[in-house]
Every structure is written in structure tokens, then in C-alpha cells.
């Protein structure tokens, strides 16, 4: 048991990109996002001329697991924006190998280039060629933006970058859950216990807020809650995802004793019972 606990603690030293890759490859998260994206794309295609090549941007794209869907659907231009060059380099290599010409990567912090109206306009002209986009995705990327700034971000995207009949899709872990097997409960319990922190980014509530803002009065705004699962038959890799969810070490620095308590809890609650980790996540879809 001691060796297993040590293994679980050491998993916290993994690079965040590797942690995220474990999550992507062993959860239904990206399947869930892909399903919603396909629905949004179908609706866009019904509204727009078939002869027109669609354009899109994925903000906080990472290595973009939905690449095949987006690449095929947005031949007029697909832009992948991320602050981290490592996942973008993975995409660049794929673009090179597969002779893809219409996909571009952009290394930038969206909080700096899209939050200010003037900078958003400059980004639109210089990086997007001054052509409006049909789809903007923010899939698990709003974590890196304070909820108080979401209205400004969406306003800039809506006014400056989104086309006349475009759509915005965002997804985020639900902020509240009573399910003790969920990522939301897990974070709120341990980050709350040790640091007095809790997940206060509520995408479902934000959808309600958007409906009340004059700029979005004519938009169709949809909010849904979906359930995804994660499990991998490797305790070290399972714990790597746990540490990612607990924002260790970039946000919260747990003590050795706290890490031991968390690891033993995960082993007993999940691993010994082969129970999957559940993520309740909110989808926000905005049609202009």
C-alpha cells in the first residue's frame, strides 16, 4: 500500500500537457464535445450557403482532439489559438505531414489579445485576415479567465469576430455537484478543505446573464449539462488526472500530509472499487 501511495503522489510531478493527454485518451469528454460540435456545425450549414467555405477559431485549442471534425468542416480557414506552444507544435507537425494548407496555429494569450476591444480588432485584422468567422469554440478554456471578464470577452467576440449567422460554443466543468464521484465535488471538497477555495465559474448561470444583456437580445442561447466519465487501469496515471483537477502545483501547493490523504482517499474511493471519475459539464451554445 505504501508504494502505491508513493506512486500516486509522484504522479503530481507530471507535465500538465501529459496529464491532459491521459484525460483526453481515457474519458468521454472529447466525444461529448465532438457530439455538440457536430450539432452546431449542422445548424450552421443549414443557415449558410453550401457553396461557402466556413471559417472557425478554437480558443485554448491545445492539440485539438476535434481536429478531424474542424479541419474537414472549416475549409475556409481554421485557426488554433493557444498560449502553450507545445500542443500547437504537435498540430504543426500534423499539418506538415498531411499537407494541410487551411489550418493556422497562433501562439498567444487570449486574455491579452481578445479582452480589449481595440486589441481584438487588431487581432481580427492581422491574424484572421479581416474575415469574420462562422464558429468560435472555447472548450475548457474559460478556466483561464475570471468569470467577471466573460461578458467583455463574449462581447468582443460577438461584435468583432463572429459572422452575421455564426455560433459560439463553450464548455466548462459544472461549478456545483452533490455527486461525490464527480470532479466538481472532488475539487470543492479538497481545495475547500485546505485552501478555502471553490469552483466559482458557473457557465450555466452565465448563459442566463447573457440573455439579459442588450447586445445578445437577438441571439439564441442554449445551456445544457452533460455527464462524462474517466477511468484508466493505471493508478499513477489516474492520480495524474486527479492532480490536474486539484490544480496542483500551479495554483494549490498541497503539503506532503495532504497529498497522502488525497491519494489514499482516491485509492479507497475510486481505485479499489474500479469506480470511474465523473465530470458534469455545462455547454453554452450561442447562435447569432
Beta strands, then each sheet from edge to edge (+ up, - down):
strand 1: 55-59
strand 2: 77-82
strand 3: 103-107
strand 4: 133-139
strand 5: 162-173
strand 6: 220-230
strand 7: 277-287
sheet 1: 3+ 2+ 1+ 4+ 5+ 7- 6+
end
